[in-house]
Amino acid sequence: THRAPPIDGRPTPIGWKITSTLKNAIESEYGDKIEIRCGQTVTKLMAETSADGSKTVTGVEVNGNIVIGADAVVLATGGFGCCQDEDGLMGRFRPDVRAWLN
């Protein structure tokens, strides 16, 4: 529960600030090479198994029915601090700060 400097007088969640800064940099510098997909539910990692038994991720299945092949996959999830339900992450692990703005 920490903040970046305020924007328009409102505190800015640090996770959002870091993520949006990285996303904007990737899109501007590598937009022709790296595809960023938001709002997707990854339901399965696609992988190939080598002769020695090691696995290499080759893509993902999203929303239960769309397969996206890739040379590399980076998975990211929603912010810890946004899970404010009593039985959510903040409620279970940091109930003392659950009411704070995140």
All heavy atoms as an XYZ file, in Angstrom:
758
protein
N       0.845     -1.168      0.000
C       0.000      0.000      0.000
C       0.891      1.232      0.000
O       1.234      1.774      1.029
C      -0.942     -0.018      1.204
O      -0.162     -0.068      2.361
C      -1.889     -1.185      1.149
N       1.264      1.625     -1.154
C       2.147      2.764     -1.343
C       1.673      3.510     -2.579
O       0.925      2.976     -3.381
C       3.591      2.300     -1.487
C       3.730      1.055     -2.295
N       3.498     -0.194     -1.763
C       4.004      0.855     -3.595
C       3.656     -1.097     -2.704
N       3.955     -0.499     -3.814
N       2.092      4.710     -2.730
C       1.573      5.590     -3.768
C       2.685      6.271     -4.550
O       3.746      6.550     -4.022
C       0.709      6.683     -3.137
C      -0.476      6.147     -2.393
C      -1.633      6.091     -3.301
N      -2.743      5.389     -2.675
C      -3.648      4.778     -3.361
N      -3.600      4.761     -4.655
N      -4.642      4.176     -2.772
N       2.357      6.528     -5.801
C       3.208      7.390     -6.623
C       2.748      8.824     -6.377
O       1.704      9.043     -5.763
C       3.036      7.004     -8.089
N       3.505      9.805     -6.833
C       3.064     11.197     -6.654
C       1.664     11.407     -7.231
O       1.284     10.780     -8.219
C       4.112     11.992     -7.442
C       5.315     11.114     -7.452
C       4.789      9.709     -7.500
N       0.878     12.275     -6.603
C      -0.498     12.504     -7.043
C      -0.605     13.044     -8.464
O       0.275     13.738     -8.953
C      -1.021     13.541     -6.050
C      -0.074     13.548     -4.920
C       1.243     13.067     -5.452
N      -1.690     12.676     -9.106
C      -2.071     13.239    -10.403
C      -3.370     13.995    -10.155
O      -4.332     13.420     -9.646
C      -2.291     12.138    -11.463
C      -0.988     11.386    -11.720
C      -2.860     12.729    -12.744
C      -1.132     10.208    -12.672
N      -3.430     15.266    -10.479
C      -4.612     16.092    -10.250
C      -5.076     16.047     -8.791
O      -6.264     16.003     -8.510
C      -5.761     15.671    -11.174
C      -5.421     15.855    -12.644
O      -4.666     16.795    -12.958
O      -5.901     15.062    -13.469
N      -4.129     15.981     -7.859
C      -4.458     15.995     -6.450
C      -4.908     14.664     -5.872
O      -5.202     14.569     -4.696
N      -5.001     13.627     -6.703
C      -5.421     12.316     -6.210
C      -4.226     11.378     -6.169
O      -3.396     11.374     -7.080
C      -6.496     11.721     -7.139
C      -7.779     12.531     -7.161
C      -8.827     11.846     -7.983
N      -8.245     11.232     -9.167
C      -8.780     11.262    -10.371
N      -9.902     11.858    -10.575
N      -8.187     10.669    -11.378
N      -4.127     10.562     -5.124
C      -3.010      9.614     -5.052
C      -3.093      8.595     -6.183
O      -4.173      8.199     -6.595
C      -3.169      8.948     -3.693
C      -4.539      9.270     -3.234
C      -5.015     10.468     -3.995
N      -1.950      8.198     -6.703
C      -1.882      7.247     -7.809
C      -1.363      5.913     -7.292
O      -0.283      5.858     -6.714
C      -0.920      7.780     -8.900
O      -1.359      9.073     -9.291
C      -0.900      6.872    -10.099
N      -2.123      4.819     -7.504
C      -1.626      3.503     -7.088
C      -0.307      3.184     -7.798
O      -0.202      3.310     -9.010
C      -2.731      2.545     -7.519
C      -3.954      3.399     -7.655
C      -3.460      4.747     -8.087
N       0.693      2.765     -7.039
C       2.022      2.540     -7.603
C       2.023      1.407     -8.626
O       2.698      1.485     -9.645
C       3.074      2.312     -6.488
C       4.495      2.397     -7.043
C       2.860      0.991     -5.791
C       4.926      3.748     -7.475
N       1.268      0.346     -8.362
C       1.213     -0.770     -9.312
C       0.693     -0.329    -10.664
O       1.236     -0.682    -11.716
N      -0.362      0.481    -10.661
C      -0.921      0.985    -11.912
C       0.099      1.869    -12.623
O       0.276      1.775    -13.837
C      -2.198      1.778    -11.647
C      -2.754      2.401    -12.882
C      -3.594      1.825    -13.791
C      -2.466      3.711    -13.375
N      -3.848      2.703    -14.817
C      -3.170      3.865    -14.587
C      -1.680      4.765    -12.913
C      -3.117      5.035    -15.328
C      -1.625      5.923    -13.660
C      -2.344      6.057    -14.850
N       0.788      2.712    -11.861
C       1.778      3.622    -12.456
C       2.911      2.841    -13.119
O       3.296      3.125    -14.257
C       2.331      4.561    -11.368
C       3.333      5.553    -11.864
C       2.703      6.562    -12.782
C       3.715      7.635    -13.135
N       3.275      8.442    -14.262
N       3.434      1.842    -12.430
C       4.522      1.037    -12.992
C       4.043      0.286    -14.229
O       4.697      0.308    -15.279
C       5.071      0.053    -11.935
C       5.781      0.823    -10.817
C       6.004     -0.978    -12.572
C       6.100     -0.017     -9.599
N       2.888     -0.364    -14.117
C       2.365     -1.164    -15.223
C       2.056     -0.309    -16.445
O       2.406     -0.666    -17.567
C       1.097     -1.915    -14.780
O       1.420     -2.710    -13.644
C       0.575     -2.809    -15.872
N       1.398      0.816    -16.249
C       1.052      1.659    -17.394
C       2.295      2.264    -18.038
O       2.363      2.399    -19.265
C       0.053      2.748    -17.000
O       0.609      3.616    -16.049
N       3.303      2.613    -17.246
C       4.554      3.147    -17.791
C       5.259      2.095    -18.640
O       5.707      2.372    -19.757
C       5.483      3.634    -16.666
O       4.815      4.676    -15.941
C       6.790      4.168    -17.214
N       5.351      0.873    -18.126
C       5.974     -0.212    -18.891
C       5.187     -0.537    -20.157
O       5.754     -0.728    -21.232
C       6.114     -1.462    -18.029
C       7.144     -1.395    -16.910
C       7.024     -2.606    -15.997
C       8.548     -1.281    -17.476
N       3.882     -0.599    -20.042
C       3.027     -0.898    -21.207
C       3.215      0.157    -22.298
O       3.394     -0.168    -23.478
C       1.566     -0.970    -20.771
C       0.598     -1.310    -21.887
C      -0.820     -1.410    -21.317
C      -1.820     -1.734    -22.374
N      -2.243     -0.602    -23.166
N       3.197      1.422    -21.917
C       3.378      2.501    -22.898
C       4.750      2.434    -23.554
O       4.878      2.639    -24.767
C       3.175      3.862    -22.234
C       1.730      4.095    -21.848
O       0.816      3.474    -22.375
N       1.511      4.990    -20.900
N       5.791      2.140    -22.776
C       7.146      2.039    -23.338
C       7.249      0.878    -24.318
O       7.834      1.013    -25.399
C       8.170      1.874    -22.215
N       6.678     -0.266    -23.956
C       6.717     -1.434    -24.851
C       5.957     -1.142    -26.135
O       6.440     -1.441    -27.229
C       6.141     -2.675    -24.143
C       7.094     -3.134    -23.040
C       5.867     -3.810    -25.135
C       6.499     -4.140    -22.089
N       4.775     -0.560    -26.010
C       3.981     -0.269    -27.209
C       4.673      0.733    -28.124
O       4.635      0.589    -29.347
C       2.591      0.235    -26.813
C       1.724     -0.864    -26.261
C       0.386     -0.376    -25.728
O       0.248      0.828    -25.406
O      -0.507     -1.217    -25.618
N       5.348      1.732    -27.552
C       5.994      2.729    -28.408
C       7.301      2.234    -29.006
O       7.622      2.553    -30.144
C       6.218      4.030    -27.642
O       7.179      3.864    -26.632
N       8.072      1.440    -28.263
C       9.373      0.974    -28.749
C       9.318     -0.356    -29.499
O      10.113     -0.593    -30.394
C      10.346      0.842    -27.578
C      10.691      2.145    -26.905
C      11.496      3.069    -27.799
O      12.371      2.589    -28.551
O      11.244      4.285    -27.745
N       8.407     -1.236    -29.090
C       8.400     -2.599    -29.636
C       7.031     -3.036    -30.120
O       6.754     -4.229    -30.229
C       8.894     -3.588    -28.572
C      10.243     -3.240    -28.024
C      10.381     -2.650    -26.778
C      11.392     -3.506    -28.761
C      11.629     -2.322    -26.278
C      12.644     -3.176    -28.275
C      12.750     -2.591    -27.030
O      13.988     -2.269    -26.548
N       6.159     -2.083    -30.400
C       4.795     -2.393    -30.805
C       4.683     -3.302    -32.013
O       3.713     -4.042    -32.153
N       5.696     -3.285    -32.883
C       5.669     -4.145    -34.065
C       6.185     -5.553    -33.756
O       6.072     -6.451    -34.586
C       6.488     -3.527    -35.197
C       7.949     -3.287    -34.817
O       8.235     -3.072    -33.625
O       8.793     -3.311    -35.721
N       6.736     -5.772    -32.553
C       7.322     -7.066    -32.197
C       6.642     -7.738    -31.005
O       6.700     -8.948    -30.864
C       8.805     -6.895    -31.873
C       9.627     -6.427    -33.045
C      11.077     -6.253    -32.644
C      11.870     -5.824    -33.855
N      12.552     -4.593    -33.726
N       6.046     -6.934    -30.132
C       5.441     -7.464    -28.913
C       3.965     -7.099    -28.891
O       3.605     -5.933    -29.048
C       6.140     -6.901    -27.655
C       7.601     -7.326    -27.632
C       5.418     -7.358    -26.392
C       8.410     -6.696    -26.513
N       3.130     -8.094    -28.690
C       1.695     -7.866    -28.586
C       1.284     -7.944    -27.117
O       1.606     -8.908    -26.426
C       0.934     -8.931    -29.373
C      -0.556     -8.778    -29.320
C      -1.284     -9.853    -30.111
O      -0.625    -10.685    -30.759
O      -2.514     -9.848    -30.068
N       0.600     -6.908    -26.652
C       0.090     -6.888    -25.288
C      -1.414     -7.093    -25.361
O      -2.110     -6.384    -26.079
C       0.405     -5.558    -24.582
C       1.911     -5.390    -24.442
C      -0.288     -5.487    -23.220
C       2.341     -4.077    -23.843
N      -1.901     -8.060    -24.619
C      -3.337     -8.329    -24.563
C      -3.807     -8.133    -23.136
O      -3.296     -8.765    -22.218
C      -3.637     -9.751    -25.006
C      -3.427     -9.951    -26.475
C      -3.804    -11.372    -26.834
N      -3.779    -11.528    -28.267
C      -4.809    -11.969    -28.962
N      -5.910    -12.340    -28.365
N      -4.708    -12.077    -30.276
N      -4.783     -7.287    -22.951
C      -5.348     -7.030    -21.625
C      -6.757     -7.609    -21.567
O      -7.413     -7.780    -22.586
C      -5.400     -5.528    -21.357
S      -3.765     -4.767    -21.347
N      -7.204     -7.890    -20.375
C      -8.564     -8.378    -20.190
C      -8.784     -9.790    -20.682
O      -9.912    -10.166    -20.985
N      -7.734    -10.576    -20.765
C      -7.841    -11.959    -21.219
C      -7.781    -12.891    -20.009
O      -7.063    -12.626    -19.058
C      -6.693    -12.313    -22.164
C      -6.547    -11.395    -23.360
C      -7.658    -11.593    -24.365
O      -7.863    -12.690    -24.859
N      -8.367    -10.530    -24.673
N      -8.508    -13.979    -20.069
C      -8.431    -14.989    -19.025
C      -7.662    -16.170    -19.582
O      -8.131    -16.869    -20.471
C      -9.841    -15.442    -18.592
O     -10.544    -14.305    -18.095
C      -9.766    -16.500    -17.510
N      -6.435    -16.358    -19.094
C      -5.623    -17.491    -19.545
C      -6.150    -18.736    -18.856
O      -6.181    -18.821    -17.639
C      -4.128    -17.276    -19.239
C      -3.325    -18.510    -19.592
C      -3.607    -16.058    -19.989
N      -6.583    -19.704    -19.670
C      -7.149    -20.931    -19.121
C      -6.194    -22.109    -19.220
O      -6.410    -23.130    -18.575
C      -8.469    -21.266    -19.835
O      -8.276    -21.217    -21.247
C      -9.554    -20.273    -19.448
N      -5.130    -21.944    -20.002
C      -4.174    -23.046    -20.139
C      -2.884    -22.533    -20.755
O      -2.905    -21.690    -21.650
C      -4.775    -24.120    -21.047
C      -3.947    -25.370    -21.206
C      -4.702    -26.376    -22.097
C      -3.940    -27.655    -22.269
N      -4.665    -28.597    -23.131
N      -1.751    -23.029    -20.263
C      -0.472    -22.772    -20.918
C      -0.247    -23.873    -21.938
O      -0.410    -25.057    -21.630
C       0.676    -22.773    -19.907
C       0.731    -21.622    -18.920
C       1.859    -21.844    -17.921
C       0.912    -20.299    -19.630
N       0.120    -23.518    -23.132
C       0.433    -24.495    -24.167
C       1.932    -24.778    -24.071
O       2.724    -23.854    -23.903
C       0.075    -23.954    -25.553
C      -1.343    -23.381    -25.658
S      -2.641    -24.492    -25.105
C      -2.532    -25.748    -26.343
N       2.310    -26.051    -24.151
C       3.719    -26.391    -23.987
C       4.089    -27.595    -24.838
O       3.251    -28.413    -25.192
C       4.024    -26.680    -22.524
N       5.364    -27.658    -25.159
C       5.944    -28.821    -25.834
C       6.925    -29.456    -24.863
O       7.610    -28.765    -24.110
C       6.674    -28.392    -27.103
C       5.753    -27.875    -28.193
C       6.505    -27.435    -29.438
O       7.765    -27.409    -29.418
O       5.847    -27.088    -30.426
N       6.989    -30.783    -24.897
C       7.905    -31.511    -24.023
C       9.081    -32.019    -24.838
O       8.893    -32.667    -25.863
C       7.186    -32.690    -23.346
O       6.034    -32.186    -22.656
C       8.093    -33.391    -22.353
N      10.283    -31.706    -24.379
C      11.507    -32.159    -25.051
C      11.799    -33.610    -24.691
O      11.208    -34.173    -23.765
C      12.694    -31.292    -24.629
O      12.460    -29.946    -24.974
N      12.742    -34.199    -25.401
C      13.127    -35.592    -25.158
C      13.609    -35.807    -23.727
O      13.416    -36.885    -23.159
C      14.212    -36.004    -26.150
N      14.212    -34.776    -23.119
C      14.711    -34.917    -21.749
C      13.632    -34.670    -20.688
O      13.894    -34.694    -19.498
C      15.903    -33.998    -21.509
C      15.532    -32.523    -21.586
O      14.355    -32.186    -21.829
O      16.437    -31.689    -21.398
N      12.413    -34.401    -21.138
C      11.303    -34.194    -20.213
C      11.038    -32.750    -19.846
O      10.043    -32.445    -19.201
N      11.920    -31.849    -20.261
C      11.694    -30.433    -19.955
C      10.585    -29.889    -20.855
O      10.362    -30.375    -21.956
C      12.978    -29.626    -20.137
O      13.389    -29.651    -21.479
N       9.894    -28.888    -20.347
C       8.792    -28.292    -21.094
C       9.123    -26.860    -21.487
O       9.785    -26.146    -20.741
C       7.507    -28.320    -20.279
C       6.983    -29.714    -20.052
C       5.638    -29.688    -19.386
C       5.115    -31.114    -19.232
N       3.763    -31.111    -18.684
N       8.649    -26.465    -22.648
C       8.804    -25.106    -23.145
C       7.420    -24.555    -23.448
O       6.651    -25.179    -24.195
C       9.648    -25.085    -24.435
O      10.925    -25.646    -24.149
C       9.816    -23.670    -24.953
N       7.078    -23.407    -22.864
C       5.789    -22.776    -23.132
C       5.796    -22.246    -24.560
O       6.724    -21.547    -24.966
C       5.490    -21.652    -22.123
C       4.219    -20.901    -22.488
C       5.394    -22.214    -20.715
N       4.763    -22.593    -25.312
C       4.674    -22.203    -26.721
C       3.494    -21.283    -27.000
O       3.276    -20.884    -28.137
C       4.556    -23.447    -27.608
O       3.398    -24.197    -27.206
C       5.799    -24.311    -27.505
N       2.737    -20.961    -25.958
C       1.588    -20.093    -26.127
C       0.610    -20.266    -24.988
O       0.914    -20.901    -23.979
N      -0.580    -19.712    -25.174
C      -1.625    -19.801    -24.160
C      -2.968    -20.079    -24.811
O      -3.179    -19.799    -25.989
C      -1.738    -18.501    -23.325
C      -0.502    -18.254    -22.488
C      -2.040    -17.304    -24.214
N      -3.857    -20.620    -24.018
C      -5.263    -20.712    -24.406
C      -5.969    -19.643    -23.590
O      -5.755    -19.549    -22.377
C      -5.811    -22.094    -24.060
C      -7.299    -22.241    -24.331
C      -7.822    -23.572    -23.831
O      -7.792    -24.550    -24.589
O      -8.240    -23.608    -22.641
N      -6.784    -18.816    -24.227
C      -7.514    -17.774    -23.510
C      -9.007    -18.002    -23.647
O      -9.487    -18.495    -24.668
C      -7.133    -16.347    -23.978
C      -5.696    -16.025    -23.648
C      -7.409    -16.147    -25.443
N      -9.694    -17.636    -22.581
C     -11.152    -17.712    -22.540
C     -11.680    -19.103    -22.878
O     -12.787    -19.250    -23.361
C     -11.770    -16.648    -23.446
C     -11.314    -15.255    -23.064
O     -11.107    -14.951    -21.894
N     -11.114    -14.401    -24.038
N     -10.866    -20.122    -22.662
C     -11.288    -21.496    -22.843
C     -11.322    -22.028    -24.255
O     -11.557    -23.209    -24.461
N     -11.060    -21.175    -25.251
C     -11.198    -21.691    -26.617
C     -10.308    -21.036    -27.676
O     -10.331    -21.460    -28.821
C     -12.654    -21.577    -27.064
C     -13.149    -20.145    -27.104
O     -12.476    -19.235    -26.628
N     -14.310    -19.936    -27.658
N      -9.528    -20.049    -27.331
C      -8.677    -19.370    -28.313
C      -7.226    -19.685    -27.982
O      -6.761    -19.402    -26.870
C      -8.900    -17.846    -28.294
C     -10.367    -17.511    -28.590
C      -7.979    -17.152    -29.290
C     -10.740    -16.078    -28.280
N      -6.499    -20.259    -28.932
C      -5.094    -20.570    -28.715
C      -4.242    -19.512    -29.400
O      -4.441    -19.203    -30.571
C      -4.739    -21.977    -29.248
C      -3.251    -22.242    -29.123
C      -5.532    -23.036    -28.484
N      -3.296    -18.951    -28.641
C      -2.377    -17.940    -29.164
C      -0.969    -18.491    -29.020
O      -0.488    -18.697    -27.906
C      -2.505    -16.615    -28.386
C      -3.943    -16.100    -28.432
C      -1.533    -15.582    -28.933
C      -4.221    -14.970    -27.466
N      -0.312    -18.762    -30.128
C       1.061    -19.233    -30.102
C       2.012    -18.076    -29.882
O       1.719    -16.940    -30.270
N       3.140    -18.357    -29.240
C       4.097    -17.283    -28.958
C       5.486    -17.850    -28.725
O       5.639    -18.980    -28.277
C       3.651    -16.505    -27.722
N       6.501    -17.037    -29.035
C       7.884    -17.388    -28.728
C       8.174    -17.180    -27.244
O       9.049    -17.820    -26.675
C       8.852    -16.540    -29.547
C       8.750    -16.844    -31.035
O       8.437    -17.992    -31.381
O       8.982    -15.923    -31.828
N       7.442    -16.259    -26.624
C       7.609    -15.966    -25.197
C       6.258    -15.546    -24.641
O       5.443    -14.952    -25.352
C       8.634    -14.856    -24.994
N       6.022    -15.855    -23.388
C       4.762    -15.508    -22.732
C       5.077    -14.879    -21.381
O       5.872    -15.411    -20.615
C       3.876    -16.765    -22.521
C       2.638    -16.419    -21.709
C       3.496    -17.394    -23.853
N       4.451    -13.740    -21.104
C       4.549    -13.106    -19.798
C       3.127    -13.003    -19.263
O       2.246    -12.449    -19.919
C       5.166    -11.689    -19.894
C       5.162    -11.019    -18.533
C       6.567    -11.762    -20.471
N       2.901    -13.550    -18.081
C       1.584    -13.488    -17.456
C       1.599    -12.442    -16.353
O       2.537    -12.373    -15.573
C       1.214    -14.842    -16.843
C       1.194    -16.039    -17.781
C       0.930    -17.310    -16.989
C       0.159    -15.857    -18.867
N       0.563    -11.638    -16.300
C       0.430    -10.649    -15.233
C      -1.007    -10.705    -14.737
O      -1.928    -11.004    -15.488
C       0.762     -9.259    -15.761
N      -1.195    -10.407    -13.457
C      -2.527    -10.457    -12.875
C      -2.904     -9.111    -12.304
O      -2.094     -8.194    -12.259
C      -2.584    -11.508    -11.751
O      -1.713    -11.097    -10.699
C      -2.166    -12.872    -12.253
N      -4.137     -9.004    -11.850
C      -4.606     -7.767    -11.247
C      -3.868     -7.469     -9.959
O      -3.189     -8.310     -9.385
N      -4.004     -6.258     -9.486
C      -3.291     -5.821     -8.301
C      -3.789     -6.442     -7.014
O      -4.982     -6.622     -6.809
N      -2.877     -6.766     -6.145
C      -3.153     -7.316     -4.828
C      -4.076     -6.382     -4.049
O      -5.041     -6.810     -3.432
C      -1.819     -7.507     -4.103
C      -1.895     -8.222     -2.789
C      -1.632     -9.585     -2.726
C      -2.176     -7.545     -1.630
C      -1.672    -10.249     -1.508
C      -2.210     -8.201     -0.410
C      -1.966     -9.561     -0.359
N      -3.768     -5.101     -4.069
C      -4.519     -4.118     -3.297
C      -5.931     -3.892     -3.769
O      -6.767     -3.364     -3.038
N      -6.253     -4.291     -4.983
C      -7.610     -4.103     -5.507
C      -8.554     -5.209     -5.067
O      -9.744     -5.124     -5.285
C      -7.578     -4.014     -7.031
S      -6.795     -2.506     -7.595
N      -8.043     -6.246     -4.474
C      -8.845     -7.373     -4.019
C      -9.313     -7.090     -2.592
O      -8.759     -7.601     -1.631
C      -8.031     -8.669     -4.106
S      -9.024    -10.151     -3.915
N     -10.323     -6.231     -2.459
C     -10.736     -5.693     -1.160
C     -11.757     -6.538     -0.402
O     -12.064     -6.250      0.742
C     -11.312     -4.290     -1.343
C     -10.294     -3.275     -1.790
C      -9.302     -2.951     -0.697
O      -9.607     -2.977      0.475
N      -8.085     -2.634     -1.094
N     -12.319     -7.590     -0.992
C     -13.310     -8.413     -0.306
C     -12.730     -8.990      0.983
O     -11.531     -9.222      1.093
C     -13.774     -9.567     -1.196
C     -14.471     -9.089     -2.457
O     -15.012     -7.967     -2.427
O     -14.469     -9.837     -3.445
N     -13.598     -9.263      1.948
C     -13.141     -9.810      3.221
C     -12.382    -11.110      3.041
O     -11.397    -11.379      3.726
C     -14.330    -10.017      4.158
C     -13.933    -10.390      5.562
C     -15.110    -10.431      6.502
O     -16.028     -9.604      6.348
O     -15.110    -11.295      7.387
N     -12.831    -11.940      2.099
C     -12.152    -13.207      1.852
C     -11.120    -13.105      0.728
O     -10.529    -14.086      0.316
C     -13.152    -14.325      1.555
C     -13.967    -14.068      0.300
O     -14.015    -12.907     -0.159
O     -14.566    -15.021     -0.224
N     -10.891    -11.881      0.236
C      -9.912    -11.654     -0.814
C      -8.502    -11.547     -0.250
O      -8.259    -11.756      0.944
N      -7.567    -11.203     -1.109
C      -6.167    -11.149     -0.706
C      -5.916    -10.164      0.430
O      -5.236    -10.485      1.405
C      -5.292    -10.815     -1.910
C      -5.293    -11.867     -3.019
C      -4.532    -11.349     -4.235
C      -4.696    -13.162     -2.525
N      -6.453     -8.967      0.318
C      -6.232     -7.971      1.376
C      -6.933     -8.391      2.664
O      -6.389     -8.226      3.753
C      -6.723     -6.589      0.933
C      -5.875     -5.954     -0.152
S      -4.216     -5.545      0.385
C      -4.519     -4.088      1.360
N      -8.121     -8.929      2.559
C      -8.854     -9.365      3.737
C      -8.161    -10.497      4.473
O      -8.156    -10.551      5.704
N      -7.546    -11.393      3.730
C      -6.868    -12.537      4.341
C      -5.479    -12.204      4.865
O      -5.073    -12.707      5.908
C      -6.768    -13.690      3.345
C      -8.115    -14.344      3.077
C      -7.982    -15.578      2.237
N      -7.468    -15.200      0.922
C      -7.023    -16.043      0.026
N      -6.986    -17.327      0.278
N      -6.607    -15.632     -1.140
N      -4.742    -11.381      4.112
C      -3.340    -11.159      4.468
C      -3.041     -9.801      5.098
O      -2.046     -9.654      5.798
C      -2.446    -11.365      3.238
C      -2.541    -12.761      2.692
C      -3.237    -13.020      1.535
C      -1.949    -13.819      3.364
C      -3.335    -14.302      1.041
C      -2.035    -15.108      2.880
C      -2.737    -15.357      1.713
N      -3.849     -8.778      4.823
C      -3.626     -7.441      5.397
C      -4.946     -6.787      5.792
O      -5.284     -5.694      5.341
C      -2.898     -6.544      4.393
C      -1.441     -6.879      4.144
C      -0.582     -6.874      5.419
N      -0.667     -5.675      6.238
C       0.132     -4.629      6.149
N       1.108     -4.620      5.272
N      -0.030     -3.592      6.937
N      -5.735     -7.436      6.637
C      -7.020     -6.846      7.027
C      -6.862     -5.501      7.723
O      -7.773     -4.675      7.699
C      -7.631     -7.897      7.963
C      -6.473     -8.686      8.462
C      -5.465     -8.679      7.344
N      -5.694     -5.263      8.295
C      -5.443     -4.006      8.998
C      -5.407     -2.807      8.065
O      -5.624     -1.673      8.495
C      -4.136     -4.086      9.790
C      -2.931     -4.427      8.914
O      -3.048     -5.342      8.067
O      -1.871     -3.797      9.094
N      -5.145     -3.001      6.789
C      -5.081     -1.888      5.843
C      -6.106     -2.020      4.711
O      -6.067     -1.281      3.742
C      -3.662     -1.721      5.238
C      -2.655     -1.398      6.319
C      -3.245     -2.958      4.453
N      -7.050     -2.946      4.885
C      -8.022     -3.203      3.828
C      -8.852     -1.961      3.467
O      -9.207     -1.766      2.313
C      -8.941     -4.348      4.232
C      -9.760     -4.882      3.089
C     -10.495     -6.093      3.541
N     -11.501     -5.700      4.492
C     -12.753     -6.078      4.480
N     -13.164     -6.923      3.585
N     -13.606     -5.649      5.368
N      -9.132     -1.126      4.429
C      -9.969      0.053      4.180
C      -9.196      1.193      3.516
O      -9.806      2.150      3.056
C     -10.590      0.537      5.480
N      -7.887      1.114      3.465
C      -7.095      2.182      2.842
C      -7.359      2.203      1.345
O      -7.622      1.178      0.734
C      -5.616      1.970      3.059
C      -5.162      2.030      4.488
C      -5.941      2.198      5.606
C      -3.824      1.902      4.938
N      -5.153      2.186      6.723
C      -3.853      2.007      6.347
C      -2.619      1.715      4.297
C      -2.712      1.935      7.116
C      -1.479      1.649      5.071
C      -1.519      1.752      6.456
N      -7.210      3.358      0.765
C      -7.288      3.463     -0.692
C      -6.079      2.792     -1.313
O      -4.957      3.026     -0.902
C      -7.317      4.932     -1.132
C      -8.572      5.712     -0.764
C      -8.372      7.176     -1.140
C      -9.768      5.141     -1.484
N      -6.298      1.964     -2.288
C      -5.203      1.285     -2.965
C      -5.216      1.575     -4.422
O      -6.068      1.436     -5.135
C      -5.255     -0.223     -2.741
C      -4.727     -0.583     -1.370
O      -3.639     -0.190     -1.030
N      -5.517     -1.295     -0.605
